[in-house]
Amino acid sequence: QVQLVESGGGLVQAGGSLRLSCAASGSIFSSNTMGWYRQAPGKERELVATITTGWSTNYADSVKGRFTISRDNAKNTVYLQMSSLKSEDTAVYYCRYSSMYIPGRFYWGQGTQVTVSS
């Protein structure tokens, strides 16, 4: 089992910045992928960004150049630095953990609300 605890959400004005954190604990494999997904009201959950333990990253086109994902492997923690925030970034942001050693198995955090006011 893997537990994910997110923090850092909140209310910010358009153009502002926020940093989200997600700490993983439990049965963590040395090779894994952690990422951020978001779900806005009435919409499906969508990918924001992912990062592997080898620091390979993937971003949604909508956040490229504005968001940066990073991680601290020693702390099993992933971060999402969000800048130039827009009202359309408003959503619940979820952290996700997966590993090649548990194919098809995903662990999710409880979610953290990000609200961008225009």
PyMOL commands that set and color helices and strands:
alter all, ss='L'
color gray80, all
select helices_A, chain A and resi 73-75+87-89
alter helices_A, ss='H'
color red, helices_A
select strands_A, chain A and resi 2-7+10-13+18-26+33-39+46-52+57-59+67-72+77-82+91-98+107-108+112-117
alter strands_A, ss='S'
color yellow, strands_A
deselect
rebuild
show_as cartoon
